[in-house]
Amino acid sequence: MRFSREELATFIILACALLAIGALYLLACPSGDYTSSSADGDHVTVTGVLLFKETTHKGGHQVLCLKTDYGSLNVFVPASCDSFAVAKNAVPGKELTVTGRVKSYKNKKEIIADSIIEK
């Protein structure tokens, strides 16, 4: 059984589309819940109560301190982050859900925020 040029082109386009969708799914990096054993580079989600926040001296970034099930955890929110406004307007006592990457800073784990949702 031989395919015509049009059928072969359709098959190739379909295969490329499936590969592209698969690659996007793998690159989206679904996040897991933050635990004390989360390693640097893990994409995680954590929910906690905002204890306090501060603005960095250089760059005007926000650092949030959340009370979580695993103790206090710092969340670094770059000024260029889409959720910077949420972080800047958040008040202590509010519950926040943060998604981002785990990174060690001065031998302590923190999360570099991708998104923040105030509950």
N, C-alpha and C positions, 0 to 999 in steps of 0.2 A: 504494500500500500504506500503510495507516494502522495506527499502533500503538495498542494499548489503553492505558489509564491505567497499568495494572500493568507492562506492557512498557516504557513510557516511563520510569516511575519506576525500574525496574531498570536501564535503560540510563544514566540520569543518575547513579545511585549507583555504578555500575561506572566511569563516566568520572571521577567525583570520587575514587574510590579509586585509580585509576591516576595521577591528577595528584598525589595525596598521596604515593604511593610514589616517584614521580619527584622530587618536591621533597625528600623525605627523603634520597634517594640523592645529590642535588646538595649538600645541606647537610652530609652526612657528611664531605665533604672528604677523599678518600683522600690519604694522605701519600706524598710522594716521598722519595728519599734526600737527605740533607743533602750539599751541595757548597759549595765556597768561593764560588760564585756565587748561592747561595740568598739571596733578598731578604726584607726585613722582611715579616712576615705570612704567609710560606709555611709550610704544614703539612708537617713533615719527620720522618724517622726517622733516627737515627744510632746506631751501635754503637761503643763505645770502652771502654778500660780506665780505671777510676777512679784518678786520681792522688792527689787529696786532696779534702776537703770542709770546709766551714765553715758555721757558723750565723750568720745575720745578727743584728746588735745590736738592730734593731727588728723585731718581728714573729715572730722565731724561725723564719724560713724557712731552707731549706738551699740552699747553692750548691755544686754538684759541678763538679770540673774533670776532664774526660775527655780521654784521649789518643786522637785519631782519626787517620784517614788524612790529614786536612787540618790537622793540628797540634792544639794544645790548644783545647778548647772548653768554655766555662762553661755549666752547666745550672742554671737557677733553678727551685727546687721550692717553690711556695707552701705554707704550713702547712695550707691548706685543700685541697690536692691529694689525690686518692685514693691516690697513690703516695708520699705523704710518709713513711710508715713504712718503705717499701723504701729510700728515700734515707737516712733516718736510721740504718738498720741496716747499710747497705752499708759495706764495708771496702775500703781501697785495694788495688789489684791485681785486683779483681773486674771482670768484663766486664759492662757494662750496655747495654741497648738502650732508648733514650729516644725518645719521640714527643712532638712539641709544635710550637709556633709560634716562628719565628725573630724575634728582636727585637734592635735595637741598643741597647746600654747603654754609655755613655761611649765612643762611637765604636767599639765592639767587638761583634761578633755573639755572641749567646747564644741558647739555647733556653729558652722557658718551658714546662716539662714538663706534659704531660697524663697520660702514663703512663710507667712505668719497669718494665723486666723485668730481673731479675738472672739471668745465665746461669750 
